[in-house]
Amino acid sequence: MEPRKLKIRDLTLRDGQQSLFATRLNQENIDKLLPLYENAGFYAMEVWGGAVPDSVMRYLDESPWNRLRSVDAVMKGKSLLTALSRGRNLFGYVPYPDTVLEGFYKEAIQNGLNVMRIFDALNDIDNVKESIRLINELGGIPDGAVCYTVDPKEETPAQVEQPKQGFLARLFGKKAEVKVVEPEKIFTDEYFVSKAKEMEALGAKIITLKDMAGLVNPSRAASIISKLKAAVNVPVDFHTHCTPGYGLASSVMAIINGVDILDTNIWWFGGGSAAPAIELVYLFAQKLGVEIDVNMEAVGQIRNQLLAARESLKEFDLGKLPKPFDPLNDKLPAEIEAELDKAVAAAKANNEEALLAACHAIEAYFGFPKPNELVKNAEVPGGMYSNMVAQLKALQAEDLLDDAMRLIPKVRRDAGLVPLVTPTSQIVGSQAVFVALDRKKGNADYSNLSNQFISLIKGEYGKTPVPVDPAFREQITGDATERPYDVSKYKQPENPTLAELGGVKLASNTEEMLLLELLPNVANGFLRKRRAEENQAAQPATPVEEKPVEAAAPITGEVLKAPMGGRIVSIKAKPGDKIAKGEVILVYEAMKMENDVVAEKDLVIKRILVNPDQVVNADEAMVEFIDAADAAAQDLTAGAEADAPVTGEVLKAPMGGKVISIKVKPGDKVAKGGVLLVYEAMKMENDVVAEKDVTVKRIFVQPDEVVGAEAPLMEFE
């Protein structure tokens, strides 16, 4: 009897590099790897979608379509090429009409894509059904992904119902029975199976249990995978990450319980916040008598080239470099062989504790990162947790972290028990912080709301796992009626004529127009560069006059340095600006997260030493500044006219942030509840409304201005 074969979906070129290296693997490195992939025999290779279309334009100045075509040209159908899509939202967060979905999927399939993995952050089948239909019609393979999440941990494990005691019971001291009522579980095995069956009925040709945060523990992996195998007639795929330490052990349990396809990365791009390494899966498959349907010699050749690729990405490297290992030629020490045997025996006995202990010992031997205990215990995605920490630090409210974490279950339940997946994880995390701030200030819960949270409660993101209470919806949105996003309101972005570049259109063909529709801000700059290059190439050559390079003025003031390597996202200040302690000076990206860099004291900006999109190293100088007291003494901030004294009521900023837009002008009469301005705080947009009928006397801020908490925004008559 031939051994059972396990198909492998290799994630190295998409999810692997996105999880560990912020999607910075460039075309030069891809081109070196592709010839080695040709004969590896992977069932599928995830090479596109997710953050790739955005990142290759934004950071690498490369075409997403060329990335897809380059892989197809080498692979020639030897492995299925796969991508990740958010269904109705494609690779962004705006719901698109069917015409945009069809155009994008059609172009992708024509350029070599075979499988589109389709998921929705709310597991709302209505948000994926059109994508499944279109992919089938266009000749692709729709892969329906069910997003794994867990029921929230409560601050108290159960609600206690205390029955009323009768007169005789009270008289004779008889105690009433206490009935413990557990909160209803929503995310049961049956929940995930039902979603999978709905996707299969719509035409999904693969079903994936998609565990983005790595929260599927081994026993749960065994339970869900076995039930999926019994319930659907299409191949079942398991996708997980190693962040909290479950990934490898849960993959072993998935294999034992009949999973058809397993998602892995190749050694140097595996483990940590990424999926398990195929080399470790291979060791377990041998012990289990399962054949990995891959050419492991070709995998070894890819592994050798990947080390150089990882070294080229060291400034973005989020992980720990494991020991070199070749499973075909390297002999394992006896103690690691013993751990493998222990793990297999424990997995077959469904002994989760022993299985995890053995897998962690194996990973520790090879030098993979330790489990992230915070993610494991909090049961929230690692990126969500680190984002909340960064937001609270920027607000100088780190002491509220524990309160905000405890409020996540409440906010999730109020919002319809949404899964913690991008973007809902960020919406819920930010709103939990807002509620913690409300309570600290003595305000009612949900006094401060982000526009994204309002849209979620309104119904614009789709149907939540449990319905939102109409009374809560009315409290948040002013209307108890659920109002889904209307895709008919979608407006196609303009394709302007660039007079300064010879009168050409910004987007020159269908695929470029699709990029402009999907990622307008990034695609605009990317396409302008292409048209400028074409215009320059068409001009007659002229001799270039060399000009002497001016030496930069020496730094004489204090310097703000980069706390770690990363990329400058945006700069919130300019030379001469007075910045209060705690205000944001710039935003930079490191470890896949955006981080606000705030002033540690009152200061005046002297020089900005970096530019947006610039990559900086740890301790690199970013801003030169002067202490505010010293600046005043040097008269650096003198010359401005003194403001007229404030005599009316003042509206103050509820927290630090940036003014996005101002909706009123001096003299305007604004009714209670009317929007005065919109500002961004904690990466969420917030409407500031009038708490009573007012007349605007003065406006103290301007669009794009950064303000600190309690900063005056407006004066009323």
URPETA-V232931 format. One record per residue. N is the residue number from 1. PHI is phi as a letter, one per 40 degrees, with the letter a starting at -180 (NA if undefined). Layout:
# URPETA-V232931
<<N	PHI> <N	PHI>>
This chain:
# URPETA-V232931
<<1	NA> <2	c> <3	c> <4	c> <5	b> <6	b> <7	c> <8	b> <9	b> <10	c> <11	b> <12	d> <13	c> <14	b> <15	c> <16	c> <17	c> <18	c> <19	c> <20	b> <21	b> <22	f> <23	f> <24	b> <25	c> <26	c> <27	c> <28	d> <29	c> <30	d> <31	c> <32	c> <33	c> <34	d> <35	d> <36	c> <37	c> <38	d> <39	b> <40	c> <41	g> <42	c> <43	d> <44	a> <45	b> <46	c> <47	b> <48	a> <49	g> <50	f> <51	c> <52	c> <53	d> <54	c> <55	c> <56	c> <57	c> <58	c> <59	b> <60	b> <61	f> <62	b> <63	c> <64	d> <65	c> <66	c> <67	c> <68	c> <69	c> <70	c> <71	c> <72	c> <73	c> <74	c> <75	c> <76	f> <77	g> <78	c> <79	b> <80	c> <81	c> <82	b> <83	a> <84	b> <85	b> <86	c> <87	g> <88	d> <89	c> <90	f> <91	b> <92	b> <93	b> <94	c> <95	c> <96	b> <97	c> <98	d> <99	c> <100	c> <101	d> <102	c> <103	c> <104	c> <105	c> <106	c> <107	c> <108	c> <109	c> <110	c> <111	c> <112	h> <113	c> <114	b> <115	b> <116	b> <117	c> <118	b> <119	b> <120	b> <121	c> <122	c> <123	f> <124	c> <125	c> <126	c> <127	c> <128	b> <129	c> <130	c> <131	c> <132	c> <133	c> <134	c> <135	c> <136	c> <137	c> <138	c> <139	g> <140	c> <141	b> <142	c> <143	b> <144	c> <145	b> <146	c> <147	c> <148	c> <149	a> <150	b> <151	c> <152	c> <153	c> <154	c> <155	c> <156	b> <157	c> <158	a> <159	c> <160	b> <161	c> <162	b> <163	c> <164	c> <165	c> <166	c> <167	c> <168	c> <169	c> <170	c> <171	c> <172	c> <173	g> <174	c> <175	c> <176	c> <177	c> <178	b> <179	b> <180	c> <181	b> <182	c> <183	d> <184	c> <185	c> <186	b> <187	c> <188	c> <189	d> <190	c> <191	d> <192	c> <193	c> <194	c> <195	c> <196	c> <197	c> <198	c> <199	c> <200	c> <201	c> <202	c> <203	h> <204	c> <205	c> <206	a> <207	b> <208	b> <209	c> <210	b> <211	b> <212	c> <213	c> <214	g> <215	c> <216	c> <217	c> <218	d> <219	c> <220	c> <221	d> <222	c> <223	c> <224	c> <225	c> <226	c> <227	c> <228	c> <229	c> <230	c> <231	c> <232	b> <233	b> <234	b> <235	d> <236	b> <237	b> <238	b> <239	b> <240	a> <241	b> <242	c> <243	d> <244	c> <245	g> <246	c> <247	d> <248	c> <249	c> <250	c> <251	c> <252	c> <253	c> <254	c> <255	c> <256	c> <257	c> <258	g> <259	d> <260	c> <261	b> <262	b> <263	c> <264	a> <265	b> <266	c> <267	e> <268	c> <269	b> <270	b> <271	g> <272	g> <273	c> <274	b> <275	c> <276	c> <277	c> <278	c> <279	c> <280	c> <281	c> <282	d> <283	c> <284	c> <285	c> <286	c> <287	c> <288	c> <289	g> <290	b> <291	c> <292	c> <293	c> <294	a> <295	c> <296	c> <297	c> <298	c> <299	c> <300	c> <301	c> <302	c> <303	d> <304	c> <305	c> <306	c> <307	c> <308	c> <309	c> <310	c> <311	c> <312	c> <313	b> <314	d> <315	c> <316	b> <317	c> <318	c> <319	b> <320	b> <321	c> <322	c> <323	c> <324	c> <325	a> <326	b> <327	c> <328	c> <329	b> <330	c> <331	c> <332	c> <333	c> <334	d> <335	c> <336	c> <337	d> <338	c> <339	c> <340	c> <341	c> <342	c> <343	c> <344	c> <345	c> <346	c> <347	c> <348	c> <349	c> <350	f> <351	c> <352	c> <353	c> <354	c> <355	c> <356	c> <357	c> <358	c> <359	c> <360	c> <361	c> <362	c> <363	c> <364	c> <365	d> <366	c> <367	g> <368	c> <369	d> <370	c> <371	d> <372	c> <373	c> <374	c> <375	c> <376	c> <377	c> <378	c> <379	f> <380	b> <381	d> <382	d> <383	c> <384	c> <385	c> <386	c> <387	c> <388	c> <389	c> <390	c> <391	c> <392	c> <393	c> <394	c> <395	c> <396	f> <397	b> <398	d> <399	c> <400	c> <401	d> <402	c> <403	c> <404	c> <405	c> <406	c> <407	c> <408	d> <409	d> <410	c> <411	c> <412	d> <413	c> <414	c> <415	c> <416	g> <417	f> <418	c> <419	c> <420	c> <421	b> <422	d> <423	c> <424	c> <425	c> <426	c> <427	c> <428	c> <429	c> <430	c> <431	c> <432	c> <433	c> <434	c> <435	c> <436	c> <437	c> <438	d> <439	c> <440	c> <441	c> <442	g> <443	c> <444	c> <445	d> <446	g> <447	c> <448	b> <449	b> <450	c> <451	c> <452	c> <453	c> <454	d> <455	c> <456	c> <457	c> <458	c> <459	h> <460	c> <461	c> <462	h> <463	c> <464	c> <465	d> <466	b> <467	c> <468	c> <469	d> <470	d> <471	c> <472	c> <473	c> <474	c> <475	c> <476	c> <477	b> <478	g> <479	a> <480	c> <481	c> <482	c> <483	b> <484	c> <485	c> <486	c> <487	c> <488	c> <489	c> <490	c> <491	b> <492	c> <493	c> <494	c> <495	b> <496	c> <497	c> <498	c> <499	d> <500	c> <501	b> <502	g> <503	g> <504	c> <505	c> <506	c> <507	c> <508	c> <509	a> <510	c> <511	c> <512	c> <513	c> <514	c> <515	c> <516	c> <517	c> <518	c> <519	b> <520	d> <521	c> <522	c> <523	c> <524	d> <525	c> <526	c> <527	c> <528	c> <529	c> <530	c> <531	c> <532	c> <533	c> <534	c> <535	c> <536	c> <537	c> <538	c> <539	c> <540	c> <541	c> <542	b> <543	c> <544	c> <545	c> <546	c> <547	b> <548	c> <549	c> <550	c> <551	c> <552	c> <553	c> <554	c> <555	c> <556	b> <557	c> <558	c> <559	b> <560	c> <561	b> <562	c> <563	c> <564	a> <565	c> <566	i> <567	b> <568	c> <569	c> <570	a> <571	b> <572	c> <573	b> <574	a> <575	d> <576	g> <577	c> <578	c> <579	b> <580	c> <581	d> <582	g> <583	c> <584	c> <585	c> <586	a> <587	b> <588	b> <589	b> <590	a> <591	f> <592	g> <593	b> <594	c> <595	b> <596	c> <597	b> <598	b> <599	c> <600	c> <601	a> <602	c> <603	a> <604	b> <605	c> <606	c> <607	a> <608	c> <609	b> <610	b> <611	b> <612	d> <613	g> <614	c> <615	c> <616	b> <617	c> <618	d> <619	g> <620	c> <621	c> <622	b> <623	b> <624	b> <625	a> <626	b> <627	d> <628	d> <629	c> <630	c> <631	c> <632	c> <633	c> <634	c> <635	g> <636	c> <637	b> <638	c> <639	h> <640	c> <641	c> <642	c> <643	c> <644	c> <645	c> <646	c> <647	b> <648	c> <649	c> <650	b> <651	c> <652	b> <653	c> <654	c> <655	a> <656	c> <657	i> <658	b> <659	c> <660	c> <661	a> <662	b> <663	c> <664	b> <665	a> <666	d> <667	g> <668	c> <669	c> <670	b> <671	c> <672	d> <673	g> <674	c> <675	c> <676	c> <677	a> <678	b> <679	b> <680	b> <681	a> <682	f> <683	g> <684	b> <685	c> <686	b> <687	c> <688	b> <689	b> <690	c> <691	c> <692	a> <693	c> <694	b> <695	b> <696	c> <697	c> <698	a> <699	b> <700	c> <701	b> <702	b> <703	d> <704	g> <705	c> <706	c> <707	b> <708	c> <709	d> <710	g> <711	c> <712	c> <713	b> <714	a> <715	b> <716	b> <717	c>>
